[in-house]
């Protein structure tokens, strides 16, 4: 039996896979979409044997060592990420932002600044719409702003954004990437594979040496951080460029030290690179209210502050949230751990946390690691942890949901977990008023 005409194989029927299919079908390309929920590896083998696939579009949920990907490789079919497929259709310039923490807020802030500066701009990638979805109707724009995850960067081949940004590299997704070295190297792929143009690289000064190879072909290299030797650095609520004050972020969402040193500096560097007036950046910073589930203040009830940081899916994010709290903290944490090293966070737990309420799969591991540093109570689920924290908290305290873990043991997403927390707060408020 002769094989069928040339077509594209799409693996994964989530948002990314469906968007890729819609884009390719609009372009007249024949596609086959397969997903683990509805197909088996035998189904995949069947299609590989009867079809002439010119490429395989891989959704970010599939790691490079997945059995399906190994099988596709045996047939020597080129792999392409959905990110790269969508990006290749845009005619304008692009800003790609990655990092272990903070990339969604930075991407949204950059988008709002450019929009307020009268640029035609789209926002997508790991945050918002898949890039292929945006490409269907918005290919002719000035700027494409992308939040990019390590999952999306694993198999890119020619992705070269105009500006590539690494905010930070902290322990995360080690269940997939195995080692910090591998994870860090994958992040460096955001600086592109120059063919027709080169990427302007923006990154923490301390990472420059690690990415020496990746940066060797960069169009320019801009550094930031808390080091006054960096091109951009933070001090006393403000951002400095080579010792000149350019941005005052006091009384804004980004006023906390860890946000200044990372988000504030990175955004200032991006905007300077594309000649956006810093007054526009300043205005946008004052208007920015943060994103849902990211250190989101919900309500103060009887003097106790309730904060939803469900997006905290690693311990570094938990530490950042604790650093932002004023007053004692009743910390709700748990889920599926991504890291093995739990000791680096002990110091901040001792400094900030009154009581720690752990739940889910990681509860016992967390208790064993931290019980000598802070009072640690094991509960079965978030609701139980919440109710006990409410009983123990005093006026001036914070009840903080910052799990430091993924949600998939008990919830479909960090959004669902955060929404559960917010519902519990609203119910508690109702009970306190009745």
VEXGUVEX-138728 format. One record per residue (C-alpha): y, z, x. Coordinates in pm, 1 decimal, decimal comma. Layout:
<atoms>
<atom py="Y" pz="Z" px="X"/>
...
</atoms>
This chain:
<atoms>
<atom py="0,0" pz="0,0" px="0,0"/>
<atom py="340,5" pz="-101,1" px="136,8"/>
<atom py="612,6" pz="154,6" px="143,6"/>
<atom py="902,7" pz="149,0" px="-103,7"/>
<atom py="1255,5" pz="38,7" px="-12,4"/>
<atom py="1481,5" pz="247,4" px="209,5"/>
<atom py="1606,3" pz="569,0" px="56,3"/>
<atom py="1732,3" pz="918,4" px="138,1"/>
<atom py="1525,2" pz="1233,6" px="108,1"/>
<atom py="1710,7" pz="1546,5" px="-7,2"/>
<atom py="1552,6" pz="1887,6" px="49,4"/>
<atom py="1676,8" pz="2173,0" px="-171,1"/>
<atom py="1795,1" pz="2155,5" px="-532,3"/>
<atom py="2070,6" pz="2415,4" px="-508,7"/>
<atom py="2440,4" pz="2332,7" px="-525,5"/>
<atom py="2437,1" pz="2157,2" px="-187,9"/>
<atom py="2135,7" pz="1938,0" px="-260,3"/>
<atom py="2257,5" pz="1832,6" px="-604,4"/>
<atom py="2602,8" pz="1755,1" px="-464,2"/>
<atom py="2449,1" pz="1539,9" px="-189,6"/>
<atom py="2244,5" pz="1351,2" px="-447,9"/>
<atom py="2550,6" pz="1292,0" px="-667,8"/>
<atom py="2751,3" pz="1159,6" px="-373,6"/>
<atom py="2478,9" pz="925,1" px="-249,8"/>
<atom py="2395,7" pz="795,3" px="-596,8"/>
<atom py="2765,0" pz="716,3" px="-649,4"/>
<atom py="2744,4" pz="511,0" px="-330,3"/>
<atom py="2438,2" pz="326,0" px="-463,3"/>
<atom py="2184,0" pz="501,7" px="-241,8"/>
<atom py="1836,1" pz="569,0" px="-381,8"/>
<atom py="1740,6" pz="935,0" px="-339,0"/>
<atom py="1441,4" pz="1162,2" px="-375,9"/>
<atom py="1525,5" pz="1529,0" px="-438,3"/>
<atom py="1255,4" pz="1788,7" px="-368,9"/>
<atom py="1270,7" pz="2166,4" px="-399,8"/>
<atom py="1025,4" pz="2446,9" px="-322,8"/>
<atom py="1055,7" pz="2585,1" px="-675,3"/>
<atom py="925,9" pz="2267,1" px="-836,0"/>
<atom py="737,3" pz="2089,8" px="-557,0"/>
<atom py="473,0" pz="2169,8" px="-297,4"/>
<atom py="439,0" pz="2058,7" px="61,8"/>
<atom py="170,1" pz="1818,1" px="-62,4"/>
<atom py="430,8" pz="1656,2" px="-287,2"/>
<atom py="654,4" pz="1616,7" px="16,4"/>
<atom py="370,6" pz="1461,1" px="216,6"/>
<atom py="304,9" pz="1216,6" px="-67,4"/>
<atom py="665,1" pz="1093,3" px="-66,3"/>
<atom py="673,5" pz="1073,3" px="312,1"/>
<atom py="366,9" pz="849,0" px="306,6"/>
<atom py="491,7" pz="606,4" px="41,6"/>
<atom py="866,0" pz="591,1" px="119,4"/>
<atom py="1090,2" pz="451,8" px="391,7"/>
<atom py="1333,8" pz="738,7" px="430,0"/>
<atom py="1626,2" pz="657,3" px="657,1"/>
<atom py="1742,6" pz="1018,9" px="663,4"/>
<atom py="1673,3" pz="1361,8" px="519,6"/>
<atom py="1960,0" pz="1573,5" px="387,0"/>
<atom py="1876,3" pz="1940,7" px="439,1"/>
<atom py="2028,7" pz="2220,5" px="230,2"/>
<atom py="2140,9" pz="2525,0" px="433,7"/>
<atom py="1874,9" pz="2749,4" px="281,3"/>
<atom py="1603,2" pz="2571,1" px="483,4"/>
<atom py="1570,6" pz="2698,4" px="843,7"/>
<atom py="1486,8" pz="2449,8" px="1117,7"/>
<atom py="1137,3" pz="2596,4" px="1159,2"/>
<atom py="1049,2" pz="2569,6" px="789,6"/>
<atom py="709,8" pz="2399,3" px="730,1"/>
<atom py="878,3" pz="2126,8" px="525,3"/>
<atom py="1121,8" pz="2051,2" px="808,1"/>
<atom py="839,1" pz="2049,2" px="1063,2"/>
<atom py="656,7" pz="1793,1" px="847,2"/>
<atom py="965,1" pz="1572,4" px="816,2"/>
<atom py="1008,4" pz="1585,4" px="1193,6"/>
<atom py="652,2" pz="1459,0" px="1238,9"/>
<atom py="758,2" pz="1144,1" px="1053,3"/>
<atom py="1058,6" pz="1107,4" px="1289,3"/>
<atom py="1309,1" pz="1104,0" px="1005,1"/>
<atom py="1663,3" pz="1196,0" px="1116,1"/>
<atom py="1788,2" pz="1525,5" px="973,9"/>
<atom py="2140,8" pz="1561,1" px="839,8"/>
<atom py="2308,5" pz="1868,7" px="697,5"/>
<atom py="2482,8" pz="1846,3" px="361,3"/>
<atom py="2798,2" pz="1966,0" px="537,8"/>
<atom py="2791,5" pz="1668,8" px="773,8"/>
<atom py="2714,8" pz="1420,9" px="497,5"/>
<atom py="3016,6" pz="1528,7" px="292,5"/>
<atom py="3251,9" pz="1566,9" px="590,7"/>
<atom py="3177,5" pz="1213,1" px="709,9"/>
<atom py="3325,7" pz="1071,8" px="386,4"/>
<atom py="3669,3" pz="1225,9" px="432,2"/>
<atom py="3948,8" pz="1016,1" px="581,9"/>
<atom py="4188,8" pz="1303,8" px="651,4"/>
<atom py="4189,3" pz="1585,4" px="903,8"/>
<atom py="3967,5" pz="1892,7" px="878,2"/>
<atom py="3977,8" pz="2262,1" px="965,1"/>
<atom py="3637,2" pz="2429,2" px="1001,1"/>
<atom py="3618,6" pz="2808,1" px="1011,8"/>
<atom py="3314,0" pz="3013,3" px="1101,2"/>
<atom py="3243,2" pz="3371,8" px="1199,6"/>
<atom py="3019,2" pz="3662,4" px="1111,1"/>
<atom py="3285,5" pz="3826,9" px="893,5"/>
<atom py="3613,6" pz="3728,0" px="731,8"/>
<atom py="3573,4" pz="3350,4" px="712,7"/>
<atom py="3607,7" pz="3322,8" px="332,8"/>
<atom py="3941,0" pz="3507,1" px="327,8"/>
<atom py="4074,0" pz="3306,0" px="621,1"/>
<atom py="3966,0" pz="2975,4" px="466,9"/>
<atom py="4130,4" pz="3068,3" px="135,8"/>
<atom py="4451,0" pz="3178,6" px="310,7"/>
<atom py="4467,6" pz="2857,3" px="515,1"/>
<atom py="4413,2" pz="2654,4" px="196,7"/>
<atom py="4693,8" pz="2835,3" px="14,4"/>
<atom py="4937,6" pz="2795,3" px="304,6"/>
<atom py="4873,3" pz="2421,1" px="327,2"/>
<atom py="4895,3" pz="2380,2" px="-49,4"/>
<atom py="5226,6" pz="2567,7" px="-58,8"/>
<atom py="5345,9" pz="2346,4" px="228,0"/>
<atom py="5294,8" pz="2040,9" px="1,9"/>
<atom py="4987,5" pz="1904,9" px="176,8"/>
<atom py="4711,0" pz="1743,6" px="-24,5"/>
<atom py="4425,2" pz="1979,2" px="56,5"/>
<atom py="4068,4" pz="2066,4" px="-51,1"/>
<atom py="3869,0" pz="2385,3" px="11,9"/>
<atom py="3491,1" pz="2399,8" px="26,9"/>
<atom py="3176,7" pz="2436,6" px="232,3"/>
<atom py="3007,8" pz="2774,8" px="229,9"/>
<atom py="3290,7" pz="2899,2" px="4,8"/>
<atom py="3356,3" pz="2720,7" px="-321,5"/>
<atom py="3228,3" pz="2367,5" px="-374,6"/>
<atom py="2984,7" pz="2190,6" px="-141,5"/>
<atom py="3157,8" pz="1935,7" px="80,0"/>
<atom py="2962,3" pz="1649,6" px="-75,0"/>
<atom py="3089,9" pz="1748,9" px="-418,0"/>
<atom py="3448,7" pz="1740,6" px="-291,3"/>
<atom py="3387,9" pz="1402,0" px="-130,9"/>
<atom py="3301,3" pz="1237,5" px="-463,3"/>
<atom py="3661,2" pz="1233,4" px="-585,8"/>
<atom py="3880,5" pz="1370,8" px="-306,0"/>
<atom py="3808,0" pz="1175,1" px="10,1"/>
<atom py="4171,1" pz="1062,0" px="56,9"/>
<atom py="4348,3" pz="1390,7" px="140,7"/>
<atom py="4560,6" pz="1535,8" px="418,8"/>
<atom py="4342,5" pz="1835,9" px="508,3"/>
<atom py="3988,7" pz="1947,4" px="433,0"/>
<atom py="3948,3" pz="2324,4" px="481,0"/>
<atom py="3587,6" pz="2432,8" px="535,6"/>
<atom py="3417,9" pz="2767,9" px="554,9"/>
<atom py="3108,8" pz="2699,8" px="764,1"/>
<atom py="2802,4" pz="2922,5" px="802,7"/>
<atom py="2550,1" pz="2931,1" px="1086,2"/>
<atom py="2294,9" pz="2789,2" px="841,1"/>
<atom py="2512,2" pz="2480,0" px="796,3"/>
<atom py="2565,5" pz="2436,0" px="1169,3"/>
<atom py="2199,6" pz="2444,1" px="1274,7"/>
<atom py="2128,9" pz="2071,5" px="1254,2"/>
<atom py="2468,8" pz="1902,6" px="1275,7"/>
<atom py="2474,3" pz="1593,4" px="1499,2"/>
<atom py="2826,4" pz="1448,7" px="1493,5"/>
<atom py="3038,0" pz="1700,0" px="1301,7"/>
<atom py="3372,7" pz="1721,1" px="1483,5"/>
<atom py="3651,5" pz="1887,1" px="1283,7"/>
<atom py="4012,1" pz="1838,7" px="1385,9"/>
<atom py="4037,6" pz="2214,4" px="1436,1"/>
<atom py="3732,7" pz="2434,9" px="1490,0"/>
<atom py="3769,0" pz="2812,4" px="1459,8"/>
<atom py="3535,8" pz="3099,0" px="1546,6"/>
<atom py="3670,9" pz="3428,2" px="1410,1"/>
<atom py="3407,5" pz="3660,2" px="1556,1"/>
<atom py="3038,8" pz="3672,8" px="1645,3"/>
<atom py="2864,3" pz="3994,1" px="1543,3"/>
<atom py="2497,7" pz="4074,4" px="1466,4"/>
<atom py="2408,0" pz="3881,2" px="1150,8"/>
<atom py="2127,1" pz="3662,9" px="1016,2"/>
<atom py="1898,1" pz="3763,3" px="1302,2"/>
<atom py="1607,0" pz="3747,0" px="1059,0"/>
<atom py="1658,8" pz="3369,9" px="1069,3"/>
<atom py="1812,9" pz="3304,2" px="1410,9"/>
<atom py="1585,7" pz="3549,7" px="1598,3"/>
<atom py="1830,7" pz="3646,9" px="1875,3"/>
<atom py="2201,9" pz="3707,9" px="1921,4"/>
<atom py="2207,8" pz="3445,3" px="2194,9"/>
<atom py="2068,0" pz="3179,3" px="1962,6"/>
<atom py="2296,3" pz="3285,9" px="1677,0"/>
<atom py="2601,4" pz="3277,2" px="1905,3"/>
<atom py="2511,2" pz="2933,3" px="2040,4"/>
<atom py="2474,5" pz="2795,4" px="1687,9"/>
<atom py="2824,7" pz="2919,4" px="1602,5"/>
<atom py="2957,1" pz="2723,1" px="1901,7"/>
<atom py="2849,9" pz="2396,7" px="1739,7"/>
<atom py="3166,0" pz="2419,1" px="1529,6"/>
<atom py="3357,2" pz="2281,8" px="1829,0"/>
<atom py="3198,7" pz="1950,3" px="1759,8"/>
<atom py="3023,5" pz="1658,8" px="1916,2"/>
<atom py="3315,9" pz="1441,2" px="2025,7"/>
<atom py="3270,0" pz="1070,2" px="1987,7"/>
<atom py="3587,7" pz="923,4" px="1845,5"/>
<atom py="3810,7" pz="1232,1" px="1877,4"/>
<atom py="3803,9" pz="1584,9" px="2014,2"/>
<atom py="3826,8" pz="1919,9" px="1839,2"/>
<atom py="4106,4" pz="2171,0" px="1893,0"/>
<atom py="3917,2" pz="2496,0" px="1958,5"/>
<atom py="4046,8" pz="2836,9" px="1844,9"/>
<atom py="3843,7" pz="3146,1" px="1930,5"/>
<atom py="3854,5" pz="3507,8" px="2056,4"/>
<atom py="3949,4" pz="3527,6" px="2421,5"/>
<atom py="3637,7" pz="3732,2" px="2503,3"/>
<atom py="3412,1" pz="3442,9" px="2390,9"/>
<atom py="3564,1" pz="3169,7" px="2608,0"/>
<atom py="3324,3" pz="3222,6" px="2897,5"/>
<atom py="3018,9" pz="3216,3" px="2671,1"/>
<atom py="3123,9" pz="2882,7" px="2520,8"/>
<atom py="3222,1" pz="2724,6" px="2850,6"/>
<atom py="2993,7" pz="2424,2" px="2794,6"/>
<atom py="3093,9" pz="2370,6" px="2430,1"/>
<atom py="3462,8" pz="2394,0" px="2518,6"/>
<atom py="3444,6" pz="2155,2" px="2813,7"/>
<atom py="3526,2" pz="1856,1" px="2595,0"/>
<atom py="3769,8" pz="2029,1" px="2355,5"/>
<atom py="4107,1" pz="1869,7" px="2299,1"/>
<atom py="4271,3" pz="2210,0" px="2348,6"/>
<atom py="4164,5" pz="2574,6" px="2370,8"/>
<atom py="4361,8" pz="2851,3" px="2200,4"/>
<atom py="4263,7" pz="3218,0" px="2226,9"/>
<atom py="4341,5" pz="3526,2" px="2019,4"/>
<atom py="4255,7" pz="3895,2" px="1985,7"/>
<atom py="4385,3" pz="4239,1" px="2083,2"/>
<atom py="4426,6" pz="4138,1" px="2448,2"/>
<atom py="4789,9" pz="4064,6" px="2541,0"/>
<atom py="4655,6" pz="3800,2" px="2777,9"/>
<atom py="4533,6" pz="3599,1" px="2477,2"/>
<atom py="4759,6" pz="3322,6" px="2343,5"/>
<atom py="4790,1" pz="3510,7" px="2013,2"/>
<atom py="4755,2" pz="3885,9" px="1988,1"/>
<atom py="4818,6" pz="4162,4" px="1734,5"/>
<atom py="5032,9" pz="4470,1" px="1783,8"/>
<atom py="5194,5" pz="4717,5" px="1541,5"/>
<atom py="5128,8" pz="4509,8" px="1230,5"/>
<atom py="5260,4" pz="4187,2" px="1380,8"/>
<atom py="5131,1" pz="3872,7" px="1551,0"/>
<atom py="5267,4" pz="3762,2" px="1886,2"/>
<atom py="5244,0" pz="3421,8" px="2051,5"/>
<atom py="5279,3" pz="3450,9" px="2427,3"/>
<atom py="5483,3" pz="3770,2" px="2385,6"/>
<atom py="5709,3" pz="3630,7" px="2112,3"/>
<atom py="5686,0" pz="3789,0" px="1766,8"/>
<atom py="5607,6" pz="3511,3" px="1519,6"/>
<atom py="5453,9" pz="3683,2" px="1216,1"/>
<atom py="5503,0" pz="4027,5" px="1054,5"/>
<atom py="5201,2" pz="4119,1" px="841,3"/>
<atom py="5292,7" pz="4476,9" px="758,7"/>
<atom py="5253,4" pz="4554,5" px="385,8"/>
<atom py="5022,6" pz="4255,6" px="336,5"/>
<atom py="4649,2" pz="4228,7" px="271,6"/>
<atom py="4606,5" pz="4152,0" px="642,1"/>
<atom py="4788,0" pz="4459,7" px="774,0"/>
<atom py="4472,8" pz="4648,0" px="878,4"/>
<atom py="4411,2" pz="4634,3" px="1251,0"/>
<atom py="4079,6" pz="4449,2" px="1240,6"/>
<atom py="4227,2" pz="4186,6" px="1006,3"/>
<atom py="4536,8" pz="4144,2" px="1221,0"/>
<atom py="4337,2" pz="4090,6" px="1539,2"/>
<atom py="4106,8" pz="3838,8" px="1377,6"/>
<atom py="4237,7" pz="3676,5" px="1059,4"/>
<atom py="4610,3" pz="3707,8" px="1131,3"/>
<atom py="4589,8" pz="3572,5" px="1484,3"/>
<atom py="4352,9" pz="3289,8" px="1392,1"/>
<atom py="4566,9" pz="3170,5" px="1100,9"/>
<atom py="4884,1" pz="3186,9" px="1309,8"/>
<atom py="4711,7" pz="2974,1" px="1575,2"/>
<atom py="4595,6" pz="2718,2" px="1316,4"/>
<atom py="4938,0" pz="2685,0" px="1159,9"/>
<atom py="5116,8" pz="2655,7" px="1490,9"/>
<atom py="4874,5" pz="2382,5" px="1591,3"/>
<atom py="4968,5" pz="2172,6" px="1287,0"/>
<atom py="5338,8" pz="2268,7" px="1294,5"/>
<atom py="5357,0" pz="2466,2" px="971,0"/>
<atom py="5664,3" pz="2688,5" px="953,9"/>
<atom py="5573,6" pz="3056,2" px="1002,5"/>
<atom py="5792,1" pz="3145,4" px="704,2"/>
<atom py="5536,4" pz="2966,0" px="485,2"/>
<atom py="5260,4" pz="3171,7" px="646,8"/>
<atom py="5459,7" pz="3489,8" px="588,2"/>
<atom py="5517,5" pz="3405,0" px="221,6"/>
<atom py="5149,9" pz="3328,4" px="163,8"/>
<atom py="5042,8" pz="3653,3" px="331,0"/>
<atom py="5254,3" pz="3858,8" px="90,1"/>
<atom py="5109,3" pz="3672,7" px="-208,2"/>
<atom py="4747,3" pz="3691,4" px="-92,1"/>
<atom py="4541,2" pz="3940,7" px="-294,1"/>
<atom py="4203,7" pz="3909,0" px="-130,2"/>
<atom py="3880,3" pz="3771,6" px="-270,9"/>
<atom py="3635,3" pz="3935,3" px="-512,6"/>
<atom py="3374,6" pz="4163,8" px="-353,2"/>
<atom py="3561,4" pz="4175,8" px="-20,4"/>
<atom py="3710,6" pz="4524,4" px="14,2"/>
<atom py="3828,4" pz="4482,7" px="-343,6"/>
<atom py="4013,0" pz="4783,1" px="-487,0"/>
<atom py="3884,2" pz="4828,1" px="-841,9"/>
<atom py="4043,2" pz="5140,3" px="-982,2"/>
<atom py="4146,7" pz="5497,2" px="-917,9"/>
<atom py="3982,2" pz="5742,5" px="-1158,6"/>
<atom py="4080,2" pz="6110,3" px="-1151,0"/>
<atom py="4216,0" pz="6063,5" px="-799,7"/>
<atom py="3903,0" pz="5890,0" px="-665,1"/>
<atom py="3938,5" pz="5530,2" px="-538,7"/>
<atom py="3660,3" pz="5282,0" px="-614,6"/>
<atom py="3627,0" pz="4991,8" px="-369,6"/>
<atom py="3388,6" pz="4696,0" px="-401,0"/>
<atom py="3286,3" pz="4548,9" px="-67,3"/>
<atom py="2958,4" pz="4394,3" px="-178,9"/>
<atom py="3017,4" pz="4095,4" px="52,7"/>
<atom py="2942,8" pz="4337,7" px="338,1"/>
<atom py="2597,1" pz="4201,6" px="420,3"/>
<atom py="2581,0" pz="4320,7" px="782,2"/>
<atom py="2661,0" pz="4645,7" px="960,8"/>
<atom py="2965,8" pz="4507,9" px="1139,5"/>
<atom py="3120,4" pz="4431,5" px="801,1"/>
<atom py="3038,6" pz="4785,7" px="688,5"/>
<atom py="3215,2" pz="4922,4" px="994,7"/>
<atom py="3523,2" pz="4710,6" px="924,0"/>
<atom py="3536,1" pz="4838,4" px="566,0"/>
<atom py="3513,2" pz="5200,8" px="681,0"/>
<atom py="3794,0" pz="5139,7" px="930,4"/>
<atom py="4012,8" pz="5026,3" px="641,2"/>
<atom py="3956,6" pz="5340,6" px="432,2"/>
<atom py="4206,2" pz="5624,9" px="424,2"/>
<atom py="4057,1" pz="5957,0" px="320,3"/>
<atom py="3697,3" pz="6066,8" px="293,5"/>
<atom py="3432,4" pz="5811,9" px="199,6"/>
<atom py="3126,3" pz="5833,7" px="-19,5"/>
<atom py="2943,1" pz="5527,5" px="107,0"/>
<atom py="2692,1" pz="5331,9" px="-102,2"/>
<atom py="2469,0" pz="5121,7" px="124,1"/>
<atom py="2135,3" pz="4945,7" px="123,2"/>
<atom py="1944,0" pz="4627,2" px="55,2"/>
<atom py="1766,6" pz="4412,4" px="315,5"/>
<atom py="1874,7" pz="4479,4" px="673,9"/>
<atom py="1961,4" pz="4186,2" px="899,9"/>
<atom py="1972,6" pz="4385,8" px="1224,2"/>
<atom py="1740,4" pz="4617,5" px="1411,4"/>
<atom py="2007,6" pz="4810,5" px="1600,7"/>
<atom py="2164,0" pz="5069,8" px="1369,4"/>
<atom py="2303,6" pz="5303,7" px="1631,6"/>
<atom py="2634,3" pz="5125,2" px="1706,8"/>
<atom py="2777,4" pz="5227,6" px="1370,9"/>
<atom py="2710,1" pz="5602,0" px="1403,8"/>
<atom py="3053,7" pz="5684,0" px="1545,8"/>
<atom py="3241,6" pz="5542,6" px="1247,2"/>
<atom py="2999,0" pz="5710,7" px="1005,3"/>
<atom py="3073,0" pz="6049,5" px="1161,3"/>
<atom py="3446,5" pz="5981,5" px="1152,8"/>
<atom py="3480,3" pz="5848,2" px="799,0"/>
<atom py="3183,9" pz="5930,0" px="573,9"/>
<atom py="3148,0" pz="6250,5" px="370,9"/>
<atom py="2813,2" pz="6148,3" px="224,1"/>
<atom py="2599,3" pz="5839,2" px="251,9"/>
<atom py="2395,6" pz="5721,4" px="-47,8"/>
<atom py="2128,2" pz="5467,4" px="48,0"/>
<atom py="1919,9" pz="5255,4" px="-186,8"/>
<atom py="1686,7" pz="4958,3" px="-187,0"/>
<atom py="1449,5" pz="4829,5" px="80,4"/>
<atom py="1649,3" pz="4961,9" px="378,1"/>
<atom py="1705,4" pz="5312,3" px="239,7"/>
<atom py="1447,3" pz="5499,7" px="446,0"/>
<atom py="1529,1" pz="5309,8" px="765,2"/>
<atom py="1897,0" pz="5392,6" px="723,9"/>
<atom py="1824,5" pz="5757,8" px="657,4"/>
<atom py="1603,1" pz="5785,2" px="964,8"/>
<atom py="1870,2" pz="5620,5" px="1179,2"/>
<atom py="2173,0" pz="5811,8" px="1051,9"/>
<atom py="2056,9" pz="6140,2" px="904,4"/>
<atom py="2158,1" pz="6330,5" px="1217,2"/>
<atom py="2511,7" pz="6188,9" px="1195,0"/>
<atom py="2594,0" pz="6218,1" px="825,5"/>
<atom py="2446,5" pz="6365,9" px="507,6"/>
<atom py="2220,5" pz="6085,6" px="388,3"/>
<atom py="2075,3" pz="6078,7" px="35,5"/>
<atom py="1799,9" pz="5834,7" px="-63,0"/>
<atom py="1814,9" pz="5678,8" px="-410,7"/>
<atom py="1608,4" pz="5404,3" px="-569,9"/>
<atom py="1892,7" pz="5182,3" px="-694,6"/>
<atom py="2268,3" pz="5130,4" px="-687,0"/>
<atom py="2324,3" pz="5293,5" px="-1026,3"/>
<atom py="2164,2" pz="5619,5" px="-910,9"/>
<atom py="2369,5" pz="5618,4" px="-589,3"/>
<atom py="2687,9" pz="5552,3" px="-786,1"/>
<atom py="2630,6" pz="5833,0" px="-1036,4"/>
<atom py="2558,9" pz="6090,2" px="-765,1"/>
<atom py="2863,3" pz="5982,0" px="-562,1"/>
<atom py="3083,2" pz="6022,3" px="-870,4"/>
<atom py="2958,8" pz="6380,2" px="-915,5"/>
<atom py="3028,1" pz="6469,2" px="-552,4"/>
<atom py="3359,1" pz="6290,7" px="-489,0"/>
<atom py="3686,5" pz="6484,5" px="-491,8"/>
<atom py="4044,8" pz="6364,6" px="-554,5"/>
<atom py="4163,3" pz="6166,5" px="-252,5"/>
<atom py="3812,0" pz="6042,6" px="-171,0"/>
<atom py="3687,7" pz="5683,0" px="-181,0"/>
<atom py="3363,3" pz="5563,4" px="-335,1"/>
<atom py="3291,5" pz="5253,7" px="-131,0"/>
<atom py="3019,5" pz="4999,1" px="-196,3"/>
<atom py="2973,4" pz="4841,1" px="146,8"/>
<atom py="2597,0" pz="4781,7" px="166,8"/>
<atom py="2569,1" pz="4641,8" px="521,3"/>
<atom py="2267,0" pz="4449,3" px="392,7"/>
<atom py="2180,9" pz="4140,1" px="194,3"/>
<atom py="2122,0" pz="4191,2" px="-176,0"/>
<atom py="1801,3" pz="3999,9" px="-234,4"/>
<atom py="1568,4" pz="4297,7" px="-275,7"/>
<atom py="1733,2" pz="4391,5" px="-607,6"/>
<atom py="1997,4" pz="4127,5" px="-684,6"/>
<atom py="2022,4" pz="3748,0" px="-679,5"/>
<atom py="2346,5" pz="3755,7" px="-480,3"/>
<atom py="2614,5" pz="3984,3" px="-337,4"/>
<atom py="2830,2" pz="3870,4" px="-632,5"/>
<atom py="2579,0" pz="4006,8" px="-882,5"/>
<atom py="2559,6" pz="4334,3" px="-686,8"/>
<atom py="2938,3" pz="4362,3" px="-677,4"/>
<atom py="2969,0" pz="4287,3" px="-1047,5"/>
<atom py="2715,6" pz="4562,4" px="-1120,6"/>
<atom py="2930,0" pz="4806,3" px="-922,9"/>
<atom py="3244,3" pz="4703,1" px="-1111,7"/>
<atom py="3066,9" pz="4748,2" px="-1444,8"/>
<atom py="2959,0" pz="5096,5" px="-1337,0"/>
<atom py="3320,0" pz="5181,1" px="-1248,2"/>
<atom py="3444,0" pz="5062,4" px="-1587,0"/>
<atom py="3175,8" pz="5264,0" px="-1766,0"/>
<atom py="3260,6" pz="5573,4" px="-1558,5"/>
<atom py="3627,4" pz="5530,9" px="-1645,4"/>
<atom py="3537,8" pz="5507,8" px="-2013,6"/>
<atom py="3324,0" pz="5821,0" px="-1993,0"/>
<atom py="3599,7" pz="6014,2" px="-1815,5"/>
<atom py="3850,7" pz="5922,1" px="-2086,3"/>
<atom py="3627,8" pz="6011,7" px="-2381,7"/>
</atoms>
